[in-house]
Amino acid sequence: MARWNNADRTPLARLRANAGFSAEKAAPLLGTIMMTLYRYEKGISELPLSVAEKMASLYAVPFDEIRLAARQTKKKNEVKQ
């Protein structure tokens, strides 16, 4: 499995990694599957409020930090398209 440099990750993925979670471990704790978490982290799918709240709790960061990371991720994805 490839290891990503933290700088190469999207803001949401960086928050997860900084909290010490792999996508495989975080997805079920967030009540989702890995593919859906991937889509949130890439800005492909809209991050639901309930999942954002779980992320904030699991990653031990303020909810506003999750919201900001989600916006930055979405904006980064829109620029690529």
mmCIF file of the N, C-alpha and C atoms, coordinates in Angstrom:
data_MODEL
# 
_entry.id   MODEL 
# 
loop_
_atom_site.group_PDB 
_atom_site.id 
_atom_site.type_symbol 
_atom_site.label_atom_id 
_atom_site.label_alt_id 
_atom_site.label_comp_id 
_atom_site.label_asym_id 
_atom_site.label_entity_id 
_atom_site.label_seq_id 
_atom_site.pdbx_PDB_ins_code 
_atom_site.Cartn_x 
_atom_site.Cartn_y 
_atom_site.Cartn_z 
_atom_site.occupancy 
_atom_site.B_iso_or_equiv 
_atom_site.pdbx_formal_charge 
_atom_site.auth_seq_id 
_atom_site.auth_comp_id 
_atom_site.auth_asym_id 
_atom_site.auth_atom_id 
_atom_site.pdbx_PDB_model_num 
ATOM 1   N N  . MET A 1 1  ? 0.844   -1.180 0.000   1.00 0.00 ? 1  MET A N  1 
ATOM 2   C CA . MET A 1 1  ? 0.000   0.000  0.000   1.00 0.00 ? 1  MET A CA 1 
ATOM 3   C C  . MET A 1 1  ? 0.890   1.244  0.000   1.00 0.00 ? 1  MET A C  1 
ATOM 4   N N  . ALA A 1 2  ? 0.534   2.207  -0.825  1.00 0.00 ? 2  ALA A N  1 
ATOM 5   C CA . ALA A 1 2  ? 1.318   3.435  -0.936  1.00 0.00 ? 2  ALA A CA 1 
ATOM 6   C C  . ALA A 1 2  ? 1.125   4.313  0.292   1.00 0.00 ? 2  ALA A C  1 
ATOM 7   N N  . ARG A 1 3  ? 2.165   4.925  0.723   1.00 0.00 ? 3  ARG A N  1 
ATOM 8   C CA . ARG A 1 3  ? 2.111   5.885  1.825   1.00 0.00 ? 3  ARG A CA 1 
ATOM 9   C C  . ARG A 1 3  ? 2.097   7.287  1.226   1.00 0.00 ? 3  ARG A C  1 
ATOM 10  N N  . TRP A 1 4  ? 1.177   8.095  1.702   1.00 0.00 ? 4  TRP A N  1 
ATOM 11  C CA . TRP A 1 4  ? 1.062   9.460  1.197   1.00 0.00 ? 4  TRP A CA 1 
ATOM 12  C C  . TRP A 1 4  ? 1.808   10.416 2.100   1.00 0.00 ? 4  TRP A C  1 
ATOM 13  N N  . ASN A 1 5  ? 2.463   11.354 1.490   1.00 0.00 ? 5  ASN A N  1 
ATOM 14  C CA . ASN A 1 5  ? 3.053   12.463 2.211   1.00 0.00 ? 5  ASN A CA 1 
ATOM 15  C C  . ASN A 1 5  ? 1.894   13.310 2.711   1.00 0.00 ? 5  ASN A C  1 
ATOM 16  N N  . ASN A 1 6  ? 1.934   13.766 3.941   1.00 0.00 ? 6  ASN A N  1 
ATOM 17  C CA . ASN A 1 6  ? 0.827   14.539 4.510   1.00 0.00 ? 6  ASN A CA 1 
ATOM 18  C C  . ASN A 1 6  ? 0.509   15.774 3.664   1.00 0.00 ? 6  ASN A C  1 
ATOM 19  N N  . ALA A 1 7  ? 1.501   16.353 3.016   1.00 0.00 ? 7  ALA A N  1 
ATOM 20  C CA . ALA A 1 7  ? 1.283   17.538 2.182   1.00 0.00 ? 7  ALA A CA 1 
ATOM 21  C C  . ALA A 1 7  ? 0.469   17.204 0.936   1.00 0.00 ? 7  ALA A C  1 
ATOM 22  N N  . ASP A 1 8  ? 0.480   15.938 0.508   1.00 0.00 ? 8  ASP A N  1 
ATOM 23  C CA . ASP A 1 8  ? -0.266  15.517 -0.678  1.00 0.00 ? 8  ASP A CA 1 
ATOM 24  C C  . ASP A 1 8  ? -1.734  15.248 -0.383  1.00 0.00 ? 8  ASP A C  1 
ATOM 25  N N  . ARG A 1 9  ? -2.099  15.197 0.879   1.00 0.00 ? 9  ARG A N  1 
ATOM 26  C CA . ARG A 1 9  ? -3.474  14.883 1.272   1.00 0.00 ? 9  ARG A CA 1 
ATOM 27  C C  . ARG A 1 9  ? -4.356  16.124 1.197   1.00 0.00 ? 9  ARG A C  1 
ATOM 28  N N  . THR A 1 10 ? -5.648  15.879 1.045   1.00 0.00 ? 10 THR A N  1 
ATOM 29  C CA . THR A 1 10 ? -6.616  16.981 1.114   1.00 0.00 ? 10 THR A CA 1 
ATOM 30  C C  . THR A 1 10 ? -6.733  17.406 2.577   1.00 0.00 ? 10 THR A C  1 
ATOM 31  N N  . PRO A 1 11 ? -7.287  18.589 2.830   1.00 0.00 ? 11 PRO A N  1 
ATOM 32  C CA . PRO A 1 11 ? -7.419  19.039 4.225   1.00 0.00 ? 11 PRO A CA 1 
ATOM 33  C C  . PRO A 1 11 ? -8.163  18.045 5.123   1.00 0.00 ? 11 PRO A C  1 
ATOM 34  N N  . LEU A 1 12 ? -9.251  17.443 4.636   1.00 0.00 ? 12 LEU A N  1 
ATOM 35  C CA . LEU A 1 12 ? -9.983  16.468 5.461   1.00 0.00 ? 12 LEU A CA 1 
ATOM 36  C C  . LEU A 1 12 ? -9.141  15.230 5.727   1.00 0.00 ? 12 LEU A C  1 
ATOM 37  N N  . ALA A 1 13 ? -8.466  14.745 4.722   1.00 0.00 ? 13 ALA A N  1 
ATOM 38  C CA . ALA A 1 13 ? -7.613  13.562 4.899   1.00 0.00 ? 13 ALA A CA 1 
ATOM 39  C C  . ALA A 1 13 ? -6.453  13.870 5.840   1.00 0.00 ? 13 ALA A C  1 
ATOM 40  N N  . ARG A 1 14 ? -5.939  15.087 5.775   1.00 0.00 ? 14 ARG A N  1 
ATOM 41  C CA . ARG A 1 14 ? -4.837  15.493 6.659   1.00 0.00 ? 14 ARG A CA 1 
ATOM 42  C C  . ARG A 1 14 ? -5.297  15.494 8.121   1.00 0.00 ? 14 ARG A C  1 
ATOM 43  N N  . LEU A 1 15 ? -6.528  15.982 8.372   1.00 0.00 ? 15 LEU A N  1 
ATOM 44  C CA . LEU A 1 15 ? -7.045  15.973 9.743   1.00 0.00 ? 15 LEU A CA 1 
ATOM 45  C C  . LEU A 1 15 ? -7.157  14.543 10.267  1.00 0.00 ? 15 LEU A C  1 
ATOM 46  N N  . ARG A 1 16 ? -7.645  13.647 9.418   1.00 0.00 ? 16 ARG A N  1 
ATOM 47  C CA . ARG A 1 16 ? -7.759  12.240 9.815   1.00 0.00 ? 16 ARG A CA 1 
ATOM 48  C C  . ARG A 1 16 ? -6.387  11.658 10.129  1.00 0.00 ? 16 ARG A C  1 
ATOM 49  N N  . ALA A 1 17 ? -5.429  11.873 9.225   1.00 0.00 ? 17 ALA A N  1 
ATOM 50  C CA . ALA A 1 17 ? -4.084  11.333 9.408   1.00 0.00 ? 17 ALA A CA 1 
ATOM 51  C C  . ALA A 1 17 ? -3.410  11.928 10.644  1.00 0.00 ? 17 ALA A C  1 
ATOM 52  N N  . ASN A 1 18 ? -3.592  13.221 10.859  1.00 0.00 ? 18 ASN A N  1 
ATOM 53  C CA . ASN A 1 18 ? -2.995  13.868 12.028  1.00 0.00 ? 18 ASN A CA 1 
ATOM 54  C C  . ASN A 1 18 ? -3.565  13.329 13.329  1.00 0.00 ? 18 ASN A C  1 
ATOM 55  N N  . ALA A 1 19 ? -4.812  12.835 13.274  1.00 0.00 ? 19 ALA A N  1 
ATOM 56  C CA . ALA A 1 19 ? -5.436  12.238 14.459  1.00 0.00 ? 19 ALA A CA 1 
ATOM 57  C C  . ALA A 1 19 ? -4.986  10.789 14.652  1.00 0.00 ? 19 ALA A C  1 
ATOM 58  N N  . GLY A 1 20 ? -4.210  10.267 13.692  1.00 0.00 ? 20 GLY A N  1 
ATOM 59  C CA . GLY A 1 20 ? -3.662  8.928  13.823  1.00 0.00 ? 20 GLY A CA 1 
ATOM 60  C C  . GLY A 1 20 ? -4.542  7.821  13.272  1.00 0.00 ? 20 GLY A C  1 
ATOM 61  N N  . PHE A 1 21 ? -5.487  8.178  12.391  1.00 0.00 ? 21 PHE A N  1 
ATOM 62  C CA . PHE A 1 21 ? -6.396  7.180  11.830  1.00 0.00 ? 21 PHE A CA 1 
ATOM 63  C C  . PHE A 1 21 ? -6.116  6.937  10.353  1.00 0.00 ? 21 PHE A C  1 
ATOM 64  N N  . SER A 1 22 ? -6.145  5.668  9.984   1.00 0.00 ? 22 SER A N  1 
ATOM 65  C CA . SER A 1 22 ? -6.144  5.325  8.564   1.00 0.00 ? 22 SER A CA 1 
ATOM 66  C C  . SER A 1 22 ? -7.596  5.427  8.099   1.00 0.00 ? 22 SER A C  1 
ATOM 67  N N  . ALA A 1 23 ? -7.797  5.495  6.806   1.00 0.00 ? 23 ALA A N  1 
ATOM 68  C CA . ALA A 1 23 ? -9.161  5.525  6.275   1.00 0.00 ? 23 ALA A CA 1 
ATOM 69  C C  . ALA A 1 23 ? -9.892  4.238  6.647   1.00 0.00 ? 23 ALA A C  1 
ATOM 70  N N  . GLU A 1 24 ? -9.171  3.130  6.638   1.00 0.00 ? 24 GLU A N  1 
ATOM 71  C CA . GLU A 1 24 ? -9.771  1.836  6.982   1.00 0.00 ? 24 GLU A CA 1 
ATOM 72  C C  . GLU A 1 24 ? -10.302 1.813  8.415   1.00 0.00 ? 24 GLU A C  1 
ATOM 73  N N  . LYS A 1 25 ? -9.589  2.440  9.317   1.00 0.00 ? 25 LYS A N  1 
ATOM 74  C CA . LYS A 1 25 ? -10.014 2.467  10.726  1.00 0.00 ? 25 LYS A CA 1 
ATOM 75  C C  . LYS A 1 25 ? -11.081 3.541  10.962  1.00 0.00 ? 25 LYS A C  1 
ATOM 76  N N  . ALA A 1 26 ? -10.959 4.680  10.303  1.00 0.00 ? 26 ALA A N  1 
ATOM 77  C CA . ALA A 1 26 ? -11.877 5.792  10.551  1.00 0.00 ? 26 ALA A CA 1 
ATOM 78  C C  . ALA A 1 26 ? -13.274 5.554  9.980   1.00 0.00 ? 26 ALA A C  1 
ATOM 79  N N  . ALA A 1 27 ? -13.354 4.969  8.800   1.00 0.00 ? 27 ALA A N  1 
ATOM 80  C CA . ALA A 1 27 ? -14.650 4.823  8.122   1.00 0.00 ? 27 ALA A CA 1 
ATOM 81  C C  . ALA A 1 27 ? -15.712 4.160  8.999   1.00 0.00 ? 27 ALA A C  1 
ATOM 82  N N  . PRO A 1 28 ? -15.470 2.967  9.560   1.00 0.00 ? 28 PRO A N  1 
ATOM 83  C CA . PRO A 1 28 ? -16.524 2.362  10.376  1.00 0.00 ? 28 PRO A CA 1 
ATOM 84  C C  . PRO A 1 28 ? -16.829 3.152  11.649  1.00 0.00 ? 28 PRO A C  1 
ATOM 85  N N  . LEU A 1 29 ? -15.829 3.821  12.199  1.00 0.00 ? 29 LEU A N  1 
ATOM 86  C CA . LEU A 1 29 ? -16.059 4.643  13.392  1.00 0.00 ? 29 LEU A CA 1 
ATOM 87  C C  . LEU A 1 29 ? -16.921 5.865  13.068  1.00 0.00 ? 29 LEU A C  1 
ATOM 88  N N  . LEU A 1 30 ? -16.899 6.275  11.808  1.00 0.00 ? 30 LEU A N  1 
ATOM 89  C CA . LEU A 1 30 ? -17.721 7.400  11.356  1.00 0.00 ? 30 LEU A CA 1 
ATOM 90  C C  . LEU A 1 30 ? -19.075 6.930  10.830  1.00 0.00 ? 30 LEU A C  1 
ATOM 91  N N  . GLY A 1 31 ? -19.289 5.621  10.830  1.00 0.00 ? 31 GLY A N  1 
ATOM 92  C CA . GLY A 1 31 ? -20.558 5.069  10.373  1.00 0.00 ? 31 GLY A CA 1 
ATOM 93  C C  . GLY A 1 31 ? -20.697 5.058  8.862   1.00 0.00 ? 31 GLY A C  1 
ATOM 94  N N  . THR A 1 32 ? -19.574 4.907  8.173   1.00 0.00 ? 32 THR A N  1 
ATOM 95  C CA . THR A 1 32 ? -19.600 4.907  6.715   1.00 0.00 ? 32 THR A CA 1 
ATOM 96  C C  . THR A 1 32 ? -18.653 3.817  6.192   1.00 0.00 ? 32 THR A C  1 
ATOM 97  N N  . ILE A 1 33 ? -18.584 3.689  4.907   1.00 0.00 ? 33 ILE A N  1 
ATOM 98  C CA . ILE A 1 33 ? -17.628 2.759  4.305   1.00 0.00 ? 33 ILE A CA 1 
ATOM 99  C C  . ILE A 1 33 ? -16.447 3.559  3.765   1.00 0.00 ? 33 ILE A C  1 
ATOM 100 N N  . MET A 1 34 ? -15.364 2.852  3.501   1.00 0.00 ? 34 MET A N  1 
ATOM 101 C CA . MET A 1 34 ? -14.140 3.526  3.078   1.00 0.00 ? 34 MET A CA 1 
ATOM 102 C C  . MET A 1 34 ? -14.320 4.327  1.784   1.00 0.00 ? 34 MET A C  1 
ATOM 103 N N  . MET A 1 35 ? -15.049 3.790  0.826   1.00 0.00 ? 35 MET A N  1 
ATOM 104 C CA . MET A 1 35 ? -15.245 4.491  -0.442  1.00 0.00 ? 35 MET A CA 1 
ATOM 105 C C  . MET A 1 35 ? -15.990 5.810  -0.232  1.00 0.00 ? 35 MET A C  1 
ATOM 106 N N  . THR A 1 36 ? -16.957 5.812  0.656   1.00 0.00 ? 36 THR A N  1 
ATOM 107 C CA . THR A 1 36 ? -17.700 7.043  0.937   1.00 0.00 ? 36 THR A CA 1 
ATOM 108 C C  . THR A 1 36 ? -16.797 8.051  1.639   1.00 0.00 ? 36 THR A C  1 
ATOM 109 N N  . LEU A 1 37 ? -15.994 7.593  2.598   1.00 0.00 ? 37 LEU A N  1 
ATOM 110 C CA . LEU A 1 37 ? -15.051 8.486  3.274   1.00 0.00 ? 37 LEU A CA 1 
ATOM 111 C C  . LEU A 1 37 ? -14.079 9.074  2.254   1.00 0.00 ? 37 LEU A C  1 
ATOM 112 N N  . TYR A 1 38 ? -13.609 8.253  1.354   1.00 0.00 ? 38 TYR A N  1 
ATOM 113 C CA . TYR A 1 38 ? -12.722 8.720  0.287   1.00 0.00 ? 38 TYR A CA 1 
ATOM 114 C C  . TYR A 1 38 ? -13.395 9.840  -0.512  1.00 0.00 ? 38 TYR A C  1 
ATOM 115 N N  . ARG A 1 39 ? -14.675 9.657  -0.839  1.00 0.00 ? 39 ARG A N  1 
ATOM 116 C CA . ARG A 1 39 ? -15.396 10.656 -1.623  1.00 0.00 ? 39 ARG A CA 1 
ATOM 117 C C  . ARG A 1 39 ? -15.558 11.966 -0.842  1.00 0.00 ? 39 ARG A C  1 
ATOM 118 N N  . TYR A 1 40 ? -15.771 11.877 0.463   1.00 0.00 ? 40 TYR A N  1 
ATOM 119 C CA . TYR A 1 40 ? -15.829 13.094 1.295   1.00 0.00 ? 40 TYR A CA 1 
ATOM 120 C C  . TYR A 1 40 ? -14.466 13.778 1.306   1.00 0.00 ? 40 TYR A C  1 
ATOM 121 N N  . GLU A 1 41 ? -13.420 12.983 1.513   1.00 0.00 ? 41 GLU A N  1 
ATOM 122 C CA . GLU A 1 41 ? -12.071 13.543 1.621   1.00 0.00 ? 41 GLU A CA 1 
ATOM 123 C C  . GLU A 1 41 ? -11.575 14.138 0.314   1.00 0.00 ? 41 GLU A C  1 
ATOM 124 N N  . LYS A 1 42 ? -12.073 13.673 -0.806  1.00 0.00 ? 42 LYS A N  1 
ATOM 125 C CA . LYS A 1 42 ? -11.678 14.214 -2.110  1.00 0.00 ? 42 LYS A CA 1 
ATOM 126 C C  . LYS A 1 42 ? -12.593 15.351 -2.569  1.00 0.00 ? 42 LYS A C  1 
ATOM 127 N N  . GLY A 1 43 ? -13.658 15.632 -1.800  1.00 0.00 ? 43 GLY A N  1 
ATOM 128 C CA . GLY A 1 43 ? -14.573 16.707 -2.182  1.00 0.00 ? 43 GLY A CA 1 
ATOM 129 C C  . GLY A 1 43 ? -15.518 16.305 -3.294  1.00 0.00 ? 43 GLY A C  1 
ATOM 130 N N  . ILE A 1 44 ? -15.658 15.007 -3.532  1.00 0.00 ? 44 ILE A N  1 
ATOM 131 C CA . ILE A 1 44 ? -16.540 14.511 -4.586  1.00 0.00 ? 44 ILE A CA 1 
ATOM 132 C C  . ILE A 1 44 ? -17.981 14.485 -4.097  1.00 0.00 ? 44 ILE A C  1 
ATOM 133 N N  . SER A 1 45 ? -18.171 14.082 -2.838  1.00 0.00 ? 45 SER A N  1 
ATOM 134 C CA . SER A 1 45 ? -19.491 14.034 -2.223  1.00 0.00 ? 45 SER A CA 1 
ATOM 135 C C  . SER A 1 45 ? -19.582 15.066 -1.110  1.00 0.00 ? 45 SER A C  1 
ATOM 136 N N  . GLU A 1 46 ? -20.758 15.615 -0.938  1.00 0.00 ? 46 GLU A N  1 
ATOM 137 C CA . GLU A 1 46 ? -21.009 16.592 0.125   1.00 0.00 ? 46 GLU A CA 1 
ATOM 138 C C  . GLU A 1 46 ? -20.895 15.896 1.483   1.00 0.00 ? 46 GLU A C  1 
ATOM 139 N N  . LEU A 1 47 ? -20.205 16.513 2.415   1.00 0.00 ? 47 LEU A N  1 
ATOM 140 C CA . LEU A 1 47 ? -20.022 15.956 3.752   1.00 0.00 ? 47 LEU A CA 1 
ATOM 141 C C  . LEU A 1 47 ? -21.269 16.237 4.587   1.00 0.00 ? 47 LEU A C  1 
ATOM 142 N N  . PRO A 1 48 ? -22.001 15.199 4.993   1.00 0.00 ? 48 PRO A N  1 
ATOM 143 C CA . PRO A 1 48 ? -23.195 15.416 5.809   1.00 0.00 ? 48 PRO A CA 1 
ATOM 144 C C  . PRO A 1 48 ? -22.836 15.962 7.197   1.00 0.00 ? 48 PRO A C  1 
ATOM 145 N N  . LEU A 1 49 ? -23.724 16.733 7.746   1.00 0.00 ? 49 LEU A N  1 
ATOM 146 C CA . LEU A 1 49 ? -23.532 17.332 9.064   1.00 0.00 ? 49 LEU A CA 1 
ATOM 147 C C  . LEU A 1 49 ? -23.244 16.259 10.114  1.00 0.00 ? 49 LEU A C  1 
ATOM 148 N N  . SER A 1 50 ? -23.991 15.161 10.076  1.00 0.00 ? 50 SER A N  1 
ATOM 149 C CA . SER A 1 50 ? -23.814 14.105 11.081  1.00 0.00 ? 50 SER A CA 1 
ATOM 150 C C  . SER A 1 50 ? -22.412 13.492 11.018  1.00 0.00 ? 50 SER A C  1 
ATOM 151 N N  . VAL A 1 51 ? -21.881 13.329 9.820   1.00 0.00 ? 51 VAL A N  1 
ATOM 152 C CA . VAL A 1 51 ? -20.533 12.764 9.667   1.00 0.00 ? 51 VAL A CA 1 
ATOM 153 C C  . VAL A 1 51 ? -19.492 13.807 10.088  1.00 0.00 ? 51 VAL A C  1 
ATOM 154 N N  . ALA A 1 52 ? -19.722 15.061 9.753   1.00 0.00 ? 52 ALA A N  1 
ATOM 155 C CA . ALA A 1 52 ? -18.799 16.131 10.161  1.00 0.00 ? 52 ALA A CA 1 
ATOM 156 C C  . ALA A 1 52 ? -18.706 16.203 11.680  1.00 0.00 ? 52 ALA A C  1 
ATOM 157 N N  . GLU A 1 53 ? -19.836 16.060 12.357  1.00 0.00 ? 53 GLU A N  1 
ATOM 158 C CA . GLU A 1 53 ? -19.837 16.076 13.823  1.00 0.00 ? 53 GLU A CA 1 
ATOM 159 C C  . GLU A 1 53 ? -19.053 14.893 14.380  1.00 0.00 ? 53 GLU A C  1 
ATOM 160 N N  . LYS A 1 54 ? -19.224 13.713 13.779  1.00 0.00 ? 54 LYS A N  1 
ATOM 161 C CA . LYS A 1 54 ? -18.478 12.531 14.216  1.00 0.00 ? 54 LYS A CA 1 
ATOM 162 C C  . LYS A 1 54 ? -16.985 12.713 13.966  1.00 0.00 ? 54 LYS A C  1 
ATOM 163 N N  . MET A 1 55 ? -16.629 13.318 12.835  1.00 0.00 ? 55 MET A N  1 
ATOM 164 C CA . MET A 1 55 ? -15.219 13.576 12.532  1.00 0.00 ? 55 MET A CA 1 
ATOM 165 C C  . MET A 1 55 ? -14.601 14.474 13.587  1.00 0.00 ? 55 MET A C  1 
ATOM 166 N N  . ALA A 1 56 ? -15.301 15.545 13.926  1.00 0.00 ? 56 ALA A N  1 
ATOM 167 C CA . ALA A 1 56 ? -14.780 16.486 14.922  1.00 0.00 ? 56 ALA A CA 1 
ATOM 168 C C  . ALA A 1 56 ? -14.504 15.768 16.236  1.00 0.00 ? 56 ALA A C  1 
ATOM 169 N N  . SER A 1 57 ? -15.428 14.922 16.634  1.00 0.00 ? 57 SER A N  1 
ATOM 170 C CA . SER A 1 57 ? -15.267 14.179 17.885  1.00 0.00 ? 57 SER A CA 1 
ATOM 171 C C  . SER A 1 57 ? -14.138 13.159 17.775  1.00 0.00 ? 57 SER A C  1 
ATOM 172 N N  . LEU A 1 58 ? -14.135 12.366 16.720  1.00 0.00 ? 58 LEU A N  1 
ATOM 173 C CA . LEU A 1 58 ? -13.132 11.316 16.542  1.00 0.00 ? 58 LEU A CA 1 
ATOM 174 C C  . LEU A 1 58 ? -11.730 11.894 16.371  1.00 0.00 ? 58 LEU A C  1 
ATOM 175 N N  . TYR A 1 59 ? -11.609 12.964 15.594  1.00 0.00 ? 59 TYR A N  1 
ATOM 176 C CA . TYR A 1 59 ? -10.303 13.556 15.317  1.00 0.00 ? 59 TYR A CA 1 
ATOM 177 C C  . TYR A 1 59 ? -9.870  14.548 16.393  1.00 0.00 ? 59 TYR A C  1 
ATOM 178 N N  . ALA A 1 60 ? -10.758 14.788 17.366  1.00 0.00 ? 60 ALA A N  1 
ATOM 179 C CA . ALA A 1 60 ? -10.479 15.696 18.496  1.00 0.00 ? 60 ALA A CA 1 
ATOM 180 C C  . ALA A 1 60 ? -10.092 17.099 18.018  1.00 0.00 ? 60 ALA A C  1 
ATOM 181 N N  . VAL A 1 61 ? -10.901 17.621 17.095  1.00 0.00 ? 61 VAL A N  1 
ATOM 182 C CA . VAL A 1 61 ? -10.714 18.989 16.607  1.00 0.00 ? 61 VAL A CA 1 
ATOM 183 C C  . VAL A 1 61 ? -12.063 19.707 16.682  1.00 0.00 ? 61 VAL A C  1 
ATOM 184 N N  . PRO A 1 62 ? -12.053 21.039 16.711  1.00 0.00 ? 62 PRO A N  1 
ATOM 185 C CA . PRO A 1 62 ? -13.314 21.777 16.727  1.00 0.00 ? 62 PRO A CA 1 
ATOM 186 C C  . PRO A 1 62 ? -14.122 21.510 15.452  1.00 0.00 ? 62 PRO A C  1 
ATOM 187 N N  . PHE A 1 63 ? -15.437 21.512 15.600  1.00 0.00 ? 63 PHE A N  1 
ATOM 188 C CA . PHE A 1 63 ? -16.330 21.294 14.466  1.00 0.00 ? 63 PHE A CA 1 
ATOM 189 C C  . PHE A 1 63 ? -16.039 22.274 13.335  1.00 0.00 ? 63 PHE A C  1 
ATOM 190 N N  . ASP A 1 64 ? -15.767 23.527 13.670  1.00 0.00 ? 64 ASP A N  1 
ATOM 191 C CA . ASP A 1 64 ? -15.473 24.540 12.644  1.00 0.00 ? 64 ASP A CA 1 
ATOM 192 C C  . ASP A 1 64 ? -14.239 24.180 11.824  1.00 0.00 ? 64 ASP A C  1 
ATOM 193 N N  . GLU A 1 65 ? -13.300 23.475 12.417  1.00 0.00 ? 65 GLU A N  1 
ATOM 194 C CA . GLU A 1 65 ? -12.104 23.054 11.683  1.00 0.00 ? 65 GLU A CA 1 
ATOM 195 C C  . GLU A 1 65 ? -12.466 22.008 10.617  1.00 0.00 ? 65 GLU A C  1 
ATOM 196 N N  . ILE A 1 66 ? -13.404 21.127 10.949  1.00 0.00 ? 66 ILE A N  1 
ATOM 197 C CA . ILE A 1 66 ? -13.895 20.140 9.970   1.00 0.00 ? 66 ILE A CA 1 
ATOM 198 C C  . ILE A 1 66 ? -14.609 20.866 8.841   1.00 0.00 ? 66 ILE A C  1 
ATOM 199 N N  . ARG A 1 67 ? -15.475 21.817 9.180   1.00 0.00 ? 67 ARG A N  1 
ATOM 200 C CA . ARG A 1 67 ? -16.214 22.578 8.154   1.00 0.00 ? 67 ARG A CA 1 
ATOM 201 C C  . ARG A 1 67 ? -15.259 23.320 7.228   1.00 0.00 ? 67 ARG A C  1 
ATOM 202 N N  . LEU A 1 68 ? -14.250 23.958 7.802   1.00 0.00 ? 68 LEU A N  1 
ATOM 203 C CA . LEU A 1 68 ? -13.268 24.688 6.998   1.00 0.00 ? 68 LEU A CA 1 
ATOM 204 C C  . LEU A 1 68 ? -12.502 23.728 6.088   1.00 0.00 ? 68 LEU A C  1 
ATOM 205 N N  . ALA A 1 69 ? -12.075 22.593 6.621   1.00 0.00 ? 69 ALA A N  1 
ATOM 206 C CA . ALA A 1 69 ? -11.343 21.608 5.817   1.00 0.00 ? 69 ALA A CA 1 
ATOM 207 C C  . ALA A 1 69 ? -12.221 21.076 4.691   1.00 0.00 ? 69 ALA A C  1 
ATOM 208 N N  . ALA A 1 70 ? -13.503 20.858 4.966   1.00 0.00 ? 70 ALA A N  1 
ATOM 209 C CA . ALA A 1 70 ? -14.428 20.372 3.933   1.00 0.00 ? 70 ALA A CA 1 
ATOM 210 C C  . ALA A 1 70 ? -14.578 21.411 2.822   1.00 0.00 ? 70 ALA A C  1 
ATOM 211 N N  . ARG A 1 71 ? -14.692 22.681 3.184   1.00 0.00 ? 71 ARG A N  1 
ATOM 212 C CA . ARG A 1 71 ? -14.797 23.749 2.175   1.00 0.00 ? 71 ARG A CA 1 
ATOM 213 C C  . ARG A 1 71 ? -13.520 23.836 1.345   1.00 0.00 ? 71 ARG A C  1 
ATOM 214 N N  . GLN A 1 72 ? -12.370 23.766 2.013   1.00 0.00 ? 72 GLN A N  1 
ATOM 215 C CA . GLN A 1 72 ? -11.092 23.829 1.295   1.00 0.00 ? 72 GLN A CA 1 
ATOM 216 C C  . GLN A 1 72 ? -10.938 22.633 0.357   1.00 0.00 ? 72 GLN A C  1 
ATOM 217 N N  . THR A 1 73 ? -11.362 21.465 0.828   1.00 0.00 ? 73 THR A N  1 
ATOM 218 C CA . THR A 1 73 ? -11.280 20.256 0.017   1.00 0.00 ? 73 THR A CA 1 
ATOM 219 C C  . THR A 1 73 ? -12.166 20.385 -1.211  1.00 0.00 ? 73 THR A C  1 
ATOM 220 N N  . LYS A 1 74 ? -13.385 20.849 -1.003  1.00 0.00 ? 74 LYS A N  1 
ATOM 221 C CA . LYS A 1 74 ? -14.322 21.002 -2.118  1.00 0.00 ? 74 LYS A CA 1 
ATOM 222 C C  . LYS A 1 74 ? -13.784 22.020 -3.130  1.00 0.00 ? 74 LYS A C  1 
ATOM 223 N N  . LYS A 1 75 ? -13.260 23.139 -2.626  1.00 0.00 ? 75 LYS A N  1 
ATOM 224 C CA . LYS A 1 75 ? -12.713 24.173 -3.505  1.00 0.00 ? 75 LYS A CA 1 
ATOM 225 C C  . LYS A 1 75 ? -11.522 23.632 -4.300  1.00 0.00 ? 75 LYS A C  1 
ATOM 226 N N  . LYS A 1 76 ? -10.669 22.858 -3.643  1.00 0.00 ? 76 LYS A N  1 
ATOM 227 C CA . LYS A 1 76 ? -9.500  22.269 -4.299  1.00 0.00 ? 76 LYS A CA 1 
ATOM 228 C C  . LYS A 1 76 ? -9.955  21.319 -5.400  1.00 0.00 ? 76 LYS A C  1 
ATOM 229 N N  . ASN A 1 77 ? -11.007 20.563 -5.141  1.00 0.00 ? 77 ASN A N  1 
ATOM 230 C CA . ASN A 1 77 ? -11.558 19.634 -6.134  1.00 0.00 ? 77 ASN A CA 1 
ATOM 231 C C  . ASN A 1 77 ? -12.164 20.381 -7.316  1.00 0.00 ? 77 ASN A C  1 
ATOM 232 N N  . GLU A 1 78 ? -12.847 21.490 -7.054  1.00 0.00 ? 78 GLU A N  1 
ATOM 233 C CA . GLU A 1 78 ? -13.474 22.270 -8.131  1.00 0.00 ? 78 GLU A CA 1 
ATOM 234 C C  . GLU A 1 78 ? -12.421 22.874 -9.049  1.00 0.00 ? 78 GLU A C  1 
ATOM 235 N N  . VAL A 1 79 ? -11.289 23.279 -8.495  1.00 0.00 ? 79 VAL A N  1 
ATOM 236 C CA . VAL A 1 79 ? -10.205 23.869 -9.294  1.00 0.00 ? 79 VAL A CA 1 
ATOM 237 C C  . VAL A 1 79 ? -9.638  22.823 -10.248 1.00 0.00 ? 79 VAL A C  1 
ATOM 238 N N  . LYS A 1 80 ? -9.546  21.567 -9.802  1.00 0.00 ? 80 LYS A N  1 
ATOM 239 C CA . LYS A 1 80 ? -9.004  20.499 -10.637 1.00 0.00 ? 80 LYS A CA 1 
ATOM 240 C C  . LYS A 1 80 ? -9.897  20.186 -11.825 1.00 0.00 ? 80 LYS A C  1 
ATOM 241 N N  . GLN A 1 81 ? -11.189 20.389 -11.668 1.00 0.00 ? 81 GLN A N  1 
ATOM 242 C CA . GLN A 1 81 ? -12.132 20.018 -12.742 1.00 0.00 ? 81 GLN A CA 1 
ATOM 243 C C  . GLN A 1 81 ? -12.204 21.024 -13.799 1.00 0.00 ? 81 GLN A C  1 
# 
